[in-house]
Amino acid sequence: VDETLAKLTQKIVDSADTAARRERGQTFFAIAEYELALTDLNAVLAKEPADEIALLTRGQTLFVLGDDQGALTNFDAVISAGGKHMPEALPGRAVLNEGRGDFAAAIRDYEQAIKASPKDDDLLARCAWLLATCGDSKLRDGARAVEYARRACELTEWKDWFCLDTYAAALAEAGDFANAVI
């Protein structure tokens, strides 16, 4: 990592290379140097405000730092652009919407993300959990929750505790109490 950071820093010094600065920001994020990541990502976005990778990584960084509104703004920008990084921003926005109590928006985001990544067991389980346990009974949907939870369990070969727990909750919401307790 140190060698990579040194090379990227040299590129930035030599040529003000925006791509190198973005990559260095991503590297800082990966090693949990969040303030340094923000410095680089903000510099990239000052020059290229529509840079989806920089927006996505800045959103993730702000989320980790507890700036939910800042993270949401960045995820929204990536999703609005509709580019290839939209599927990566949708789960972040879904989690933020869920945390804010906007469960309908969270479900929509999870389902859009599932369409883009149908084999992502975490997305399937998160959406299933919300559909099975949502405090707003109008948004609960046991049948869809069972479908998503079953797919998550199959993808994890029935070995992931969260997927199994979610499947049980989904079965209960669908009224299949006998199988929910097995």
C-alpha positions as CSV (number, residue, x, y, z in Angstrom):
1,V,0.0,0.0,0.0
2,D,2.8,2.4,0.9
3,E,4.5,1.9,-2.5
4,T,1.2,2.4,-4.3
5,L,0.5,5.6,-2.4
6,A,4.0,6.9,-3.1
7,K,3.6,6.2,-6.9
8,L,0.2,7.9,-7.0
9,T,1.5,10.9,-5.0
10,Q,4.4,11.3,-7.4
11,K,2.0,11.2,-10.4
12,I,-0.1,13.9,-8.7
13,V,2.9,16.1,-8.0
14,D,4.4,15.7,-11.5
15,S,1.2,16.2,-13.5
16,A,-1.8,17.0,-11.2
17,D,-3.2,13.7,-12.6
18,T,-6.9,13.6,-11.6
19,A,-7.1,9.8,-12.2
20,A,-4.2,9.3,-9.8
21,R,-5.8,11.5,-7.2
22,R,-9.0,9.6,-7.5
23,E,-7.2,6.3,-7.1
24,R,-5.2,7.6,-4.1
25,G,-8.5,8.7,-2.5
26,Q,-9.9,5.3,-3.1
27,T,-6.7,3.8,-1.5
28,F,-7.0,6.0,1.5
29,F,-10.6,4.9,1.9
30,A,-9.6,1.3,1.7
31,I,-7.1,1.7,4.5
32,A,-9.5,3.7,6.6
33,E,-7.7,7.1,6.2
34,Y,-11.0,8.8,5.7
35,E,-10.0,12.4,6.0
36,L,-7.2,11.9,3.5
37,A,-9.6,10.2,1.2
38,L,-12.0,13.2,1.4
39,T,-9.2,15.6,0.6
40,D,-8.3,13.8,-2.6
41,L,-11.9,13.1,-3.6
42,N,-13.0,16.7,-3.0
43,A,-10.0,17.8,-5.2
44,V,-11.1,15.4,-8.0
45,L,-14.7,16.6,-7.8
46,A,-13.6,20.2,-7.9
47,K,-12.2,19.6,-11.3
48,E,-14.6,16.9,-12.5
49,P,-17.9,17.3,-10.6
50,A,-19.6,14.4,-12.4
51,D,-16.9,11.8,-11.7
52,E,-19.0,8.8,-10.6
53,I,-16.2,6.9,-8.9
54,A,-15.2,9.9,-6.9
55,L,-18.8,10.6,-6.0
56,L,-19.4,7.0,-5.0
57,T,-16.3,6.8,-2.9
58,R,-17.0,10.2,-1.3
59,G,-20.5,9.0,-0.4
60,Q,-19.1,5.8,1.1
61,T,-16.5,7.9,3.1
62,L,-19.1,10.3,4.4
63,F,-21.3,7.4,5.4
64,V,-18.5,5.9,7.4
65,L,-17.9,9.3,9.0
66,G,-21.5,9.6,10.0
67,D,-22.5,12.4,7.5
68,D,-25.6,10.7,6.3
69,Q,-26.9,13.8,4.4
70,G,-23.6,14.2,2.6
71,A,-23.5,10.5,1.8
72,L,-27.0,10.6,0.5
73,T,-26.3,13.6,-1.7
74,N,-23.3,11.8,-3.3
75,F,-25.3,8.5,-3.8
76,D,-28.1,10.5,-5.3
77,A,-25.7,12.1,-7.8
78,V,-24.4,8.7,-8.9
79,I,-27.8,7.2,-9.2
80,S,-29.2,10.2,-11.1
81,A,-26.3,9.9,-13.6
82,G,-27.5,6.4,-14.4
83,G,-24.0,5.2,-15.3
84,K,-22.4,1.9,-14.6
85,H,-21.8,2.8,-10.9
86,M,-25.4,3.2,-10.1
87,P,-25.8,-0.4,-8.8
88,E,-23.0,0.3,-6.3
89,A,-24.7,3.5,-5.0
90,L,-28.2,2.0,-4.6
91,P,-27.5,-0.1,-1.5
92,G,-25.9,2.8,0.2
93,R,-28.9,5.0,-0.4
94,A,-31.2,2.1,0.6
95,V,-29.5,1.8,4.0
96,L,-29.7,5.5,4.5
97,N,-33.4,5.6,3.5
98,E,-34.0,2.8,5.9
99,G,-32.2,4.6,8.7
100,R,-34.3,7.7,8.1
101,G,-37.5,5.7,8.2
102,D,-38.3,6.1,4.5
103,F,-39.0,2.4,4.1
104,A,-40.8,2.6,0.8
105,A,-37.8,4.3,-0.8
106,A,-35.4,1.8,0.9
107,I,-37.4,-1.1,-0.6
108,R,-37.4,0.5,-4.1
109,D,-33.6,1.0,-3.9
110,Y,-32.9,-2.5,-2.7
111,E,-35.1,-4.0,-5.4
112,Q,-33.3,-1.9,-8.1
113,A,-30.0,-3.0,-6.7
114,I,-31.2,-6.6,-6.7
115,K,-32.1,-6.3,-10.4
116,A,-28.6,-5.1,-11.1
117,S,-26.9,-7.7,-8.8
118,P,-29.3,-10.7,-8.6
119,K,-26.7,-12.9,-6.9
120,D,-25.8,-10.5,-4.0
121,D,-27.0,-12.4,-1.0
122,D,-26.6,-9.4,1.3
123,L,-28.9,-7.3,-0.8
124,L,-31.5,-10.1,-1.0
125,A,-31.4,-10.6,2.7
126,R,-31.6,-6.9,3.6
127,C,-34.6,-6.4,1.3
128,A,-36.3,-9.6,2.6
129,W,-35.7,-8.5,6.2
130,L,-37.3,-5.1,5.5
131,L,-40.3,-6.7,3.6
132,A,-40.8,-9.2,6.5
133,T,-40.4,-6.9,9.5
134,C,-41.2,-3.3,8.4
135,G,-43.0,-1.3,11.0
136,D,-45.3,0.0,8.3
137,S,-47.6,-3.0,7.8
138,K,-48.7,-1.7,4.4
139,L,-45.1,-2.2,3.1
140,R,-44.7,-5.8,4.4
141,D,-44.9,-8.4,1.8
142,G,-44.3,-12.0,3.0
143,A,-44.3,-13.6,-0.4
144,R,-41.6,-11.3,-1.8
145,A,-39.7,-11.6,1.5
146,V,-39.7,-15.4,1.3
147,E,-38.6,-15.3,-2.4
148,Y,-35.6,-13.0,-1.6
149,A,-34.7,-14.7,1.6
150,R,-34.8,-18.2,-0.1
151,R,-32.5,-16.9,-2.8
152,A,-30.1,-15.5,-0.3
153,C,-30.0,-18.8,1.6
154,E,-29.4,-20.7,-1.6
155,L,-26.6,-18.4,-2.5
156,T,-25.0,-18.9,0.9
157,E,-25.7,-22.7,0.8
158,W,-27.9,-22.3,3.8
159,K,-24.9,-21.5,6.0
160,D,-25.3,-17.7,6.7
161,W,-27.1,-17.0,10.0
162,F,-28.5,-13.6,8.9
163,C,-30.0,-15.2,5.7
164,L,-31.5,-18.0,7.8
165,D,-32.9,-15.7,10.3
166,T,-34.4,-13.5,7.6
167,Y,-35.9,-16.6,5.9
168,A,-37.6,-17.5,9.2
169,A,-38.9,-14.0,9.6
170,A,-40.2,-14.0,6.0
171,L,-41.9,-17.4,6.5
172,A,-43.6,-16.0,9.6
173,E,-44.7,-12.9,7.8
174,A,-46.1,-15.1,5.0
175,G,-48.1,-17.1,7.7
176,D,-46.0,-20.3,7.4
177,F,-45.3,-20.5,11.1
178,A,-44.6,-24.3,11.0
179,N,-41.6,-23.9,8.7
180,A,-40.5,-20.6,10.3
181,V,-39.5,-22.4,13.5
182,I,-37.6,-25.3,11.9
